[in-house]
Amino acid sequence: MENEPLHPPISQKMHWQPGLSFRHFNYITIMENIRCSAAFVGAPMENSKASSFIKGLALLGVMRTAGAPFERVKLLMQNQNEMIISGRLPKRYNGIFDCFATTIRNEGIVSLWRGNIAFVTAYLSSEVIAKAIHHYGNSLAVFLSAVVNQFLVYPLYYAGTRMANDVITSSNSRERQFNGIFDVYRKTLKSDGIAGVYRGFNIMIPKIALLRAVTAVSKPWQQFLLHHFQGSVLGRAVVNTLYASCRSMAVHPLDTVSRRMMMTSGAVKYRHSLHAITCIFYNEGVKSFYSGAKAQILTLAVYQVYGLCLRYVVGVLRRKNTGDK
């Protein structure tokens, strides 16, 4: 990391910035190795780092919004057991496509973006915070900045998770538990206080540490394979998806525990993270820790497809701009 710039662009930072780990620092960036063409540059003042950073944030928001339906299905699959226990869901989904179909049938297609505003705000805030506090290159400083980052944006992830898992079924008379982000906070603070919006946060520290360790071990092999497929855009996308999936699966059980604990705010069931792990293990088995794993891998693949499309569009615009000159 010594050879990396002090403030790397979003396209590089997402590889190792643990502040995005709640959901998706495990994603390989969709913007890797993409350089904006002159069509995106415009006036000389827009060549500044600030302008590039803002454009990166805007692109990140658009891409996350495009992938929001897959992210919501992943969350529904991951937390369905908790929703069944609480009575919010009558039965388990029969797979990813059944989850999509059931959600659209009961709530409409627009509902696939439920919770997206909170998540996009969290993603963008995480980037801004990371740029503001990441001034050192040593591992400890990066880790601590990631923990601080996570602490600051965790309430947004909490609100997004609660809204994404607030389902309408034929058995609950089409009534939602929450009417928006502020309603989530109002009800949580009323029942649990500030601790409610941070339920499950303590397990994020070992998750960040584990993710950094897995990334450190796997990154050299990833870079080797990326170099091997240097001439193949598709090959590099497959490698990125494979390694993103491996890193994601390494921390998926911890992510599941954190999400499940979020779902109990207002009706506390787990005393702490270890208690949650014990209850899930004895009552549901190891397999439950990987609920939503297939949907997570699908989401990673979808973002890579979006990335390929973006590369193509940028390439076309670059060639067109060169031709105009």
C-alpha positions as CSV (number, residue, x, y, z in Angstrom):
1,M,0.0,0.0,0.0
2,E,3.1,2.2,0.3
3,N,3.0,2.9,-3.5
4,E,-0.6,3.9,-3.6
5,P,-1.6,7.6,-3.7
6,L,-2.5,9.4,-0.6
7,H,-6.1,9.8,-1.7
8,P,-6.8,7.1,-4.3
9,P,-9.8,7.5,-6.5
10,I,-13.0,5.7,-5.7
11,S,-12.2,3.1,-8.4
12,Q,-9.1,2.0,-6.4
13,K,-10.2,2.8,-2.9
14,M,-13.2,0.4,-3.0
15,H,-10.7,-2.5,-3.1
16,W,-9.4,-2.0,0.4
17,Q,-11.5,0.7,2.0
18,P,-13.1,-1.3,4.9
19,G,-15.6,1.5,5.6
20,L,-17.7,0.0,2.8
21,S,-17.5,-3.4,4.3
22,F,-21.0,-3.4,5.8
23,R,-22.3,-4.5,2.5
24,H,-20.1,-4.0,0.1
25,F,-16.7,-3.3,0.4
26,N,-16.7,-6.9,-0.7
27,Y,-17.6,-5.7,-4.2
28,I,-14.8,-5.4,-6.7
29,T,-15.3,-1.9,-8.0
30,I,-17.3,-1.6,-11.1
31,M,-15.1,1.3,-12.3
32,E,-11.8,-0.5,-12.2
33,N,-9.3,0.8,-14.7
34,I,-11.9,3.1,-16.3
35,R,-10.5,6.5,-17.2
36,C,-13.1,9.2,-18.0
37,S,-12.9,10.4,-21.6
38,A,-12.7,14.0,-22.5
39,A,-16.4,13.9,-23.1
40,F,-16.8,13.8,-19.3
41,V,-14.2,16.4,-18.6
42,G,-15.5,19.7,-20.1
43,A,-14.1,23.0,-18.8
44,P,-10.5,23.1,-17.4
45,M,-11.8,23.8,-13.9
46,E,-13.6,20.4,-14.0
47,N,-10.2,18.7,-14.3
48,S,-9.7,19.2,-10.6
49,K,-9.6,16.3,-8.1
50,A,-12.8,17.6,-6.5
51,S,-14.6,17.5,-9.8
52,S,-13.5,14.0,-10.5
53,F,-14.4,12.9,-7.0
54,I,-17.9,14.4,-7.4
55,K,-18.4,12.7,-10.7
56,G,-17.3,9.4,-9.2
57,L,-19.8,9.8,-6.4
58,A,-22.6,10.5,-8.9
59,L,-21.6,7.5,-10.9
60,L,-21.5,5.3,-7.8
61,G,-25.0,6.5,-6.8
62,V,-26.4,5.7,-10.3
63,M,-24.8,2.2,-10.3
64,R,-26.0,1.4,-6.8
65,T,-29.5,2.5,-7.7
66,A,-29.4,0.3,-10.8
67,G,-28.5,-2.7,-8.6
68,A,-30.9,-1.9,-5.8
69,P,-33.5,-4.6,-6.8
70,F,-30.8,-7.3,-6.4
71,E,-29.6,-5.9,-3.1
72,R,-33.2,-5.9,-1.7
73,V,-33.8,-9.5,-2.7
74,K,-30.4,-10.4,-1.1
75,L,-31.6,-8.8,2.1
76,L,-35.0,-10.5,2.0
77,M,-33.4,-13.9,1.5
78,Q,-30.8,-13.2,4.2
79,N,-33.3,-12.1,6.8
80,Q,-36.4,-14.3,6.0
81,N,-36.0,-16.5,9.0
82,E,-36.0,-13.5,11.4
83,M,-39.1,-12.1,9.6
84,I,-40.9,-15.5,9.9
85,I,-40.1,-15.5,13.7
86,S,-41.4,-12.0,14.1
87,G,-44.6,-12.8,12.1
88,R,-43.8,-10.4,9.3
89,L,-43.4,-13.2,6.7
90,P,-45.7,-16.2,6.5
91,K,-43.2,-18.6,4.8
92,R,-39.8,-18.9,3.3
93,Y,-39.1,-17.9,-0.3
94,N,-38.4,-20.7,-2.7
95,G,-35.3,-19.2,-4.2
96,I,-34.2,-15.9,-5.7
97,F,-36.7,-15.8,-8.5
98,D,-39.6,-16.6,-6.2
99,C,-38.5,-13.8,-4.0
100,F,-38.5,-11.4,-6.9
101,A,-41.9,-12.6,-8.1
102,T,-43.5,-12.6,-4.7
103,T,-42.2,-9.1,-3.9
104,I,-43.4,-7.7,-7.3
105,R,-46.8,-9.4,-6.9
106,N,-47.5,-8.2,-3.4
107,E,-45.8,-4.8,-3.5
108,G,-45.3,-3.7,-7.1
109,I,-42.1,-3.4,-9.1
110,V,-41.1,0.0,-7.6
111,S,-40.9,-1.7,-4.2
112,L,-37.6,-3.4,-5.3
113,W,-36.0,0.0,-4.6
114,R,-37.3,0.2,-1.1
115,G,-34.5,1.3,1.2
116,N,-32.3,2.4,-1.7
117,I,-32.2,6.1,-0.6
118,A,-30.8,5.2,2.8
119,F,-28.2,2.8,1.2
120,V,-27.1,5.2,-1.5
121,T,-26.7,8.0,1.1
122,A,-24.7,5.6,3.2
123,Y,-22.4,4.6,0.3
124,L,-21.8,8.2,-0.7
125,S,-21.3,9.4,2.9
126,S,-18.8,6.6,3.4
127,E,-16.8,7.8,0.4
128,V,-16.8,11.4,1.6
129,I,-15.8,10.4,5.2
130,A,-13.1,8.1,3.9
131,K,-11.6,10.9,1.8
132,A,-11.8,13.3,4.8
133,I,-10.2,11.0,7.4
134,H,-7.9,8.7,5.4
135,H,-4.5,10.5,5.7
136,Y,-2.2,7.7,6.5
137,G,-1.0,4.6,4.6
138,N,-0.3,2.2,7.5
139,S,-2.7,-0.6,8.1
140,L,-3.7,0.4,11.6
141,A,-4.7,3.8,10.5
142,V,-6.7,2.4,7.6
143,F,-8.4,0.0,10.0
144,L,-9.3,2.6,12.6
145,S,-10.5,5.0,9.9
146,A,-12.7,2.2,8.6
147,V,-14.2,1.6,12.1
148,V,-14.9,5.3,12.5
149,N,-16.4,5.5,9.0
150,Q,-18.6,2.5,9.8
151,F,-19.8,4.0,13.0
152,L,-20.8,7.2,11.3
153,V,-22.8,5.6,8.5
154,Y,-24.2,2.6,10.4
155,P,-27.5,4.3,11.2
156,L,-28.1,4.7,7.5
157,Y,-27.4,1.1,6.8
158,Y,-29.7,0.2,9.7
159,A,-32.6,2.3,8.2
160,G,-32.0,0.8,4.8
161,T,-32.1,-2.7,6.1
162,R,-35.3,-2.2,8.1
163,M,-37.0,-0.6,5.1
164,A,-35.8,-3.3,2.7
165,N,-37.1,-6.0,4.9
166,D,-40.4,-4.3,5.6
167,V,-42.6,-6.5,3.4
168,I,-46.2,-6.5,2.4
169,T,-47.9,-9.9,2.3
170,S,-51.4,-11.2,1.8
171,S,-51.5,-11.9,5.6
172,N,-50.6,-8.5,7.0
173,S,-53.4,-6.5,5.3
174,R,-50.9,-4.6,3.1
175,E,-49.7,-2.6,6.1
176,R,-46.0,-1.6,6.4
177,Q,-44.2,-1.4,9.6
178,F,-42.4,1.8,8.6
179,N,-43.4,4.8,6.5
180,G,-40.0,6.0,5.6
181,I,-36.5,6.6,6.9
182,F,-37.5,9.1,9.6
183,D,-40.3,6.8,10.7
184,V,-37.7,4.0,11.2
185,Y,-35.6,6.3,13.4
186,R,-38.6,7.7,15.3
187,K,-39.9,4.2,16.2
188,T,-36.5,2.8,17.0
189,L,-35.4,5.7,19.2
190,K,-38.8,5.6,21.0
191,S,-38.5,1.8,21.8
192,D,-34.7,1.3,22.2
193,G,-33.0,4.7,22.3
194,I,-29.8,5.4,20.3
195,A,-28.6,1.9,21.0
196,G,-31.3,0.6,18.7
197,V,-29.8,2.1,15.6
198,Y,-26.5,0.6,16.4
199,R,-27.7,-2.9,17.2
200,G,-25.3,-5.4,15.6
201,F,-22.5,-2.8,15.2
202,N,-20.1,-4.6,17.6
203,I,-19.7,-7.5,15.2
204,M,-18.6,-5.1,12.4
205,I,-15.1,-4.7,14.0
206,P,-14.2,-8.4,13.6
207,K,-15.9,-8.3,10.2
208,I,-13.7,-5.4,9.0
209,A,-10.6,-7.2,10.3
210,L,-11.5,-10.5,8.7
211,L,-12.2,-8.8,5.4
212,R,-8.9,-7.0,5.4
213,A,-7.1,-10.2,6.1
214,V,-8.9,-12.1,3.4
215,T,-8.2,-9.2,1.0
216,A,-4.5,-9.1,1.8
217,V,-4.2,-12.8,1.2
218,S,-6.2,-13.0,-2.0
219,K,-5.2,-9.7,-3.7
220,P,-1.8,-10.9,-5.0
221,W,-3.5,-13.9,-6.7
222,Q,-6.2,-11.7,-8.0
223,Q,-3.6,-9.3,-9.5
224,F,-1.7,-12.2,-11.0
225,L,-4.8,-13.5,-12.8
226,L,-5.8,-9.9,-13.9
227,H,-2.4,-9.6,-15.4
228,H,-2.8,-13.0,-17.1
229,F,-6.1,-11.8,-18.6
230,Q,-4.8,-8.3,-19.4
231,G,-6.1,-8.5,-22.9
232,S,-9.5,-9.8,-22.1
233,V,-12.1,-7.5,-20.6
234,L,-14.5,-10.5,-20.0
235,G,-11.8,-12.5,-18.4
236,R,-10.9,-9.7,-16.0
237,A,-14.6,-9.3,-15.1
238,V,-14.8,-13.0,-14.3
239,V,-11.7,-12.9,-12.1
240,N,-13.0,-9.8,-10.3
241,T,-16.4,-11.5,-9.7
242,L,-14.8,-14.7,-8.5
243,Y,-12.6,-12.9,-5.9
244,A,-15.3,-10.5,-4.8
245,S,-17.5,-13.6,-4.2
246,C,-14.8,-15.3,-2.2
247,R,-14.2,-12.2,0.0
248,S,-17.9,-11.7,0.4
249,M,-18.6,-15.3,1.4
250,A,-15.8,-15.2,4.0
251,V,-17.6,-12.5,6.0
252,H,-21.2,-13.3,5.0
253,P,-22.0,-15.1,8.3
254,L,-20.9,-12.0,10.3
255,D,-23.0,-9.8,8.0
256,T,-26.0,-12.1,8.5
257,V,-25.6,-11.9,12.3
258,S,-25.4,-8.1,12.1
259,R,-28.5,-7.9,9.9
260,R,-30.4,-10.3,12.0
261,M,-29.7,-8.2,15.1
262,M,-30.8,-5.1,13.3
263,M,-34.1,-6.8,12.7
264,T,-34.8,-7.2,16.4
265,S,-34.6,-3.6,17.3
266,G,-37.9,-2.7,19.0
267,A,-38.4,-6.3,20.1
268,V,-35.0,-7.3,21.4
269,K,-34.3,-11.0,21.1
270,Y,-30.5,-11.2,21.2
271,R,-28.5,-9.8,24.1
272,H,-25.3,-9.5,22.1
273,S,-23.6,-10.8,19.0
274,L,-22.3,-14.0,20.6
275,H,-25.8,-14.7,21.9
276,A,-27.2,-14.1,18.3
277,I,-24.6,-16.5,16.8
278,T,-25.5,-19.2,19.4
279,C,-29.2,-18.9,18.9
280,I,-29.0,-19.0,15.1
281,F,-26.6,-21.9,15.2
282,Y,-28.6,-24.1,17.6
283,N,-32.0,-23.2,16.2
284,E,-31.4,-23.0,12.5
285,G,-28.0,-24.6,11.8
286,V,-24.8,-23.4,10.0
287,K,-26.7,-23.1,6.7
288,S,-28.7,-20.2,8.0
289,F,-25.5,-18.0,8.3
290,Y,-25.3,-18.2,4.5
291,S,-28.9,-17.2,3.8
292,G,-28.9,-14.9,0.8
293,A,-25.4,-16.0,-0.3
294,K,-26.5,-16.9,-3.8
295,A,-28.3,-13.6,-4.1
296,Q,-25.2,-11.8,-3.0
297,I,-23.1,-13.5,-5.6
298,L,-25.7,-12.7,-8.2
299,T,-25.6,-9.1,-7.1
300,L,-21.8,-9.0,-7.5
301,A,-22.1,-10.5,-11.0
302,V,-24.7,-7.9,-11.9
303,Y,-22.4,-5.1,-10.9
304,Q,-19.7,-6.5,-13.1
305,V,-22.1,-6.6,-16.0
306,Y,-22.9,-3.0,-15.3
307,G,-19.2,-2.3,-15.2
308,L,-18.7,-3.9,-18.6
309,C,-21.5,-1.8,-20.1
310,L,-19.9,1.3,-18.6
311,R,-16.5,0.4,-20.1
312,Y,-18.2,0.1,-23.5
313,V,-20.0,3.4,-23.2
314,V,-16.8,5.2,-22.0
315,G,-14.9,3.7,-24.9
316,V,-17.4,4.8,-27.4
317,L,-17.5,8.3,-26.1
318,R,-13.7,8.4,-26.0
319,R,-13.4,7.3,-29.6
320,K,-16.1,9.7,-30.6
321,N,-14.4,12.6,-28.9
322,T,-11.1,11.7,-30.4
323,G,-12.7,11.6,-33.8
324,D,-14.3,15.0,-33.3
325,K,-10.8,16.4,-32.7
